[in-house]
């Protein structure tokens, strides 16, 4: 399997936000090592800052 990593774009924001939500759900089922909190960090605005 080949893995392709690309820089995010504004057109990817909905998909990135969906990814964040999926990760929140997975973290809720176990130990939340990174300390992410839904609605606090990371949020859509963090993705926007990362794209700029």
Secondary structure as UniProt FT lines:
FT   HELIX           10..12
FT   HELIX           13..28
FT   TURN            33..34
FT   TURN            38..40
FT   HELIX           44..51
//
